[in-house]
Amino acid sequence: MIKVLIITSSKQLGGAEKSAIKLANSLRNHYSVTFGTLFQGNDDFYTSPSTDEINFFKYTNLIRNFLPKYISKFVKYMPVPIDLLLMRRKIKNHSFDLIISFGAGVGCITYLSLIFSKIPQITSERTSPDKKVYRPSFVARLLRPWIYNHGVICSVQSEGFKEVVKSLWGVESYVTPNHFEIPNSTYSLQPSSSPCIAVGRPVPEKGYDSLISAWAILETRIENELWIVADDSNRYIESLIKIHKASRIKIKPLTNSLFEIYADCSLFISTSKVEGYPNTIAEAIMFGIPVLTTASSNVVNDWLVLGICQRIENLEPFQIANTIEQALKNENRLRSISKNTVKSRAVFTWKSAKPFWDVIILQALKNR
C-alpha cells in the first residue's frame, strides 16, 4: 500500500492544522497514512487523527517549550539545521512514497529537509499566494516560487487562487477543496432576538475592530447579544470592546462543540478581511445557521452565488451595522438561506473533495 505522510505545523488551533487532520482521517481508508507535526506543546488543541503519528523538530521544541521566552527567542533557530537532518533521516527510514504539507512555511521546511531525495511532495497553500494580500514567513516568501518550479506540486483551494499562482509564478496548481463531516444535528431557526455569533482568532485580519465598532452602534437599535468564540488570552478583543464601549458582547472560550452554541444563535457573522479557506464559515453553513460574511475569499464568492450565505459589502462600521440589522429583520430570508445550506451540504463532503485529491496524488506519484 502507498505510504503517505501528512505534515502540518502543529495541532494548535488553525485552519491548516484542522484540514490536515481531516485529510489524514479521510485518506487512511485508501493509503497507509502517517500524520506528522513540526511543533508540539501545551497549546495543542485538536485531537490526533486515527493514524500513526510522528513528531519532528525535537531540539527546537525543547527550546520552545522549556526555556524562558526572553532566552528562546534568541536561540530558537540554532538547532534547526540539526532538526532538518533528523527530519530527513526519519522520513527516509519510513520509506514514504508521498509527502503532503499543509501551509507554505511547512512546505518549504519539508522541501529543505528532503532536497535531492526524489520523494514526491505536495504543498497545500492555505491563503492567497499574493504577498500583498497576505505575507507569510520570510522563508516562505523566499522559497515558494522555487519549490514549485523544482518538483513540488502546488495545491490551492479555489479556481481564483489557481489563477493567482499561474500569474505570479507561472506554475500550474491543482484545486483541492476542504471537506467536512456532515453534522449529526441540523439548525432550527431561532428568534431574531437571539444572540449573534462570530468565531475566529483575535487578529486584525479577522476584522473584529470593524465588527465591534458596528455592534456598539447596533446596541441602540436591537436587543441581541454578540458572542465571540476565541482565545482572547492577549485581551485583544477585550480591549476593542472597551474602546468602543460596547456592553452586550460576550467572549466565549474555545470549544470543539460549536454546533451546540450555534443552535442558540440567530446569525453567524464574519468580518474577515482575508481568508484562505474559511473553515468556520463552511461549518456554520453545513450546520444550517444563517451566515452573514464579507467576501474574504474566492471560495466565499462561490457560496454567495449558490445563495447559501449573505454578504457584507464593506467593513465600514455603519454599513456593517445596517446589514446586520436588516438581516435580522428579514426572518423569511434567514429561513430560506438556512434551508438552502442544508440542501447544499454535499459540496462540503469528502465524497465531493476526493476526486480532486485523487488527481493531484496520482500526478505527484508520476513525478517521482
N, C-alpha and C positions, 0 to 999 in steps of 0.2 A: 504494500500500500504506500502511496506517495506520502512523504513526511513533510508537513508544513509547520513552520514556526511563525507565530504572530507576535510581533513585538510592539509594545506601547511604552510610553514614558513611565507610567505607574498605574496604580489602582485608585488614585485620588480622583475627586470629583471633576469630570470634564467630558465633553462630547467625544473626543478621540478615544479616551480610555473606555468609555461605555460602549462605543461602536466596536472596538477591538474585542471586547469580551463577548459581545453578541455574535460577532463573526466567528470567533473560536467555537462557541457553542453550536452554531449552525453548520460549520464545515466538518465537525467531528464525525458526522454520520457518513461522510464521503471520503475523508482523508484521516491519516494519523496526525492529529493536531497537538502541538505544544504551545503554551502561552508563556510569553516572557516579558519581564519588566526591567527597565534600566534602574529605577529608583524604588526603594521600599522604605516604609516608615510608619509612624503613628498616624499620619494624615490619610492613610489608605481608607477609602470609603466603600468601594464596590467589592462584592463577593467574587472570589475567583471563579473562572469558568469551570465546567465539568471536564477538564482535560488535564494532561500532565502540565506541570508548571516549572519554569526555570528562571533564576534570578541572575542579573548581570551587575557590573559596576560595584563589586564587593568593597573595594577600598574607598571609592568615592562615597559610598553610602555610610561607611564607618565615620568618615569625616563629617558628613552632613548630619548624621543622627546623634553623634556623641560629643562633638566639640562645640563649644560656645559659638554663637553666630559671629561675634566680632573677630573670632580667630578663623573659623571655617571659610569666611568669605575671601580670605587672603590665600588659603592653601587648598581650597576645594578642587582646583583644576590640576594640581600636581600629580595625583595618581591616575589621571585619565589615560595617558599612554599605556600604562600597565594594564588598566582595565580593558582597554581596546584589544590588547593582545590576548588577554584571558577570555574575552568575549569571542574572539575569533577561534581560539582553541576549543572552547566549549561547543560552539556551533558546529565546527567541523567534526568533532568527536561524535556528535549525534547524527551526523550524515543526513542533514536536512536536504530535501530536494527543492524547497522554495521558502523564501522569507517574505513576509508581508509586514511592512512597518506602517504604523499609524502616526501621522504628523511629519511635517517637513524636517524638523530637527532630528527626530528619531531615525528617519530615513537616511539622513546624511551621516549620522553617527554609525548606523549599521553598515552603510557603504564603506566608510573609512576602516571599519574593523574587518571587512571581508574583501578588500580590494585585491584583485587578481585571483580570487578564489573560484570564480566561474559559477558561483551559486546564484541562480536566478532570484531577482529581487523585485518586489512591487512596493511602491510607497504611495500611501493614500493621503493626498493633500486634504486638509480639513477646513480651509478657508480660502478666500480669494488669493490666487498666486500673485496678484498685483501688489507690490510692496507699498504703493501709495495708498492702498486701502487698508492693508494690514502688514505690519513689519514683524516678521518672525525673528529668531535669534540671528546673530551675526554669522554663525556657521551656516545656517540655512540660507541666508541671503547670498552668501558667497558660493555655496556648493550646489544649490538646486539645479540651475541650468546644466552644470557639469555632469551630475549623476544621471540626469535623464538623457543626455547625449552620449553616455557611456554605459548603456546596458540596463539601467533601472527603468522599469515601466511605471509611468505616472497614472495614478488613479484619482479621478475627481468625482464630484458629487452632482454635477449638473452639466447640461449642454453649454450653458453660459460660461462656466469655468473652463470647459474644454476649449472653447474659442479663445479665452484669455491665454491659456497655456500655449496654444498654437501661435498666437500673435506675439507673445512676449519672448518665447524661447524657440519657436519653430519645431515644437515637439508634438507628436500625436499622443493623446492621452485616451483613457477609457473611462466611461461613466460607470460608477458602481454606487448606486443609491443606498442610503441607510435602510435598515429594516427593523421591525419591532414585533413583539408578540402581541396578539390581539388581547385586550383586557378581558377579564372574566365577567366584568360588570359593564353597564352602559349608563352614561349620564342621563339623569332626568332633569328637565328644565326647572330651575329654581326661581323663586320670586325675584323680580328685578331689583329688589332692595337688598338681596343677599350680597355677601362680600364679593369684591373682585379680587383677582389673584395674579401675581407676577412671580416668575421663577427665574433665577439666574445668578451668576457670580456677581459680587459687588465691585464691578469695574466700570470705568467710564463708557466703554463701548456698548454696555447694556442700556444706556440712556436713562438711568434712574434719576439723574438730575432733572431731566425734562418731565418724566412721569410724576415725580414727587411735587414739582412745581405746579403741574397741571392739577394734581389731586388737591393741593391747597386751595386752588380756585374752585374746584368742584364741591368742596365741603360746604359751601354756602348754597348749593343747588340740590344735592342729593343726600340721602341718609346712609349710603353704603359705607362699609369699611374697605380699605385696601390691605390685603395680606401679601407680604413679600417673603417668599421662601428663599433663604440664602444663609450662608455662613458669614455673618457680619462681625466676626471677631475683631476686625480692624476698625469697626464703627464707622465705616464709610456711609452706609445707608442711614444710620442713626444721625450722623452729622447733617446730612441733607434734610432729614425730617425737621431738625431743629432750625436750620437756616430758613426753611420755607414755612415754619410754624404750622405744620400740618398736625392735626390732633387725632385723626381717625386712620392711622396707618399702623399696622402691627407687623413686626418682623417674626417670621415663623422659622423654627430650626429645620435644618436639612432632614429629609426623610426619604425612605425607599417606598413609601406608601402615598405618593402624590394623588393617586386616584381617589383616596378617601377624603382628601382635602378638597379636590375639585368638585366632589359630589355635593358639597355645601355652598358652592360659589355660583355666581350668575354669569361671570365673564372672565376669560383669561386674556391678559393684556401683555403684549411685548413691545417695548420701545427700543429694541436693539438697533444700533447704527450699522452694524455689520455682523453677519453670521456666515459660517461655512455651510453646515447643515444644522438647522435649529432643532435639535432633538426634543427639547421641551415642548416646542410648538407642535411638532409631529405627534408626540404622545398625547398632548391635550386634544388634538384633532381626532386621534384614534378613539379616545375615551368618549368624545362627543360633546364636550363643553364648548360653547361658542368662543371663538378666538378673534381678537382684535389685534392687528400687528402691523408694524412697519414692513416695507418691502426690503428687508435686510439682506436678502439673498435671492439669487436666481430661482432657487427652489420655491421660495415663498411666492414669487410671481406665478409659478405654475399652479400653486394651490389657490391663489386668488382667481385665476382663470376657471378653475374647477368649481368655484363657489363654496369652498369649504372653510373659508375664513373671511374676515372683513379687514379693510385696510385703513391704517392711519397715514394720512397723506404726507405729513411732515412732523418734525419734532418741535414745532413752536408750541409752548405750553397751552395757550388759549385754544389752538387748533386741536390739540390732544383732548383737552377738557370737553370741548364741544362734541368731538367724535364719540367719546365715551358716553356722554350724556344722551346723545341721540341713539346710540346703540342700545342702551339700557331701556329706553322708552319704547323701542320697537320690538315687542316680545314676539310678534309673528315672524319677524326676520330672524331673531335668535333661534326660534323653534325650527325654522326652515334650514338654517345653517347646521344646527345640531343633527337633523335628520340626514342632510347631505353627507356629513362627515362619517356617519355610521355606514352609509351605503358605499363610501369610497375607501373603506378600511383596507381592502385588498391591495391597494397600491403601496401600502407600507409593510407588507408581509415578506417573509423570506422567500416564499414562492414567487413573488414578483421580482425580488432582487437577485435570486440565484442565477438566472441566465446571464446576467451581466458579469457576475463573478466567474462563472464557468468560462466565459470568453477570455477574460484577462488572465486567468490562471493557465489556461491552455496556451495562450500566447507566450507567457513567461516561461513555461516549461520548454517550449520550442526554442526559445532564445538561449537555452543552456549552452 
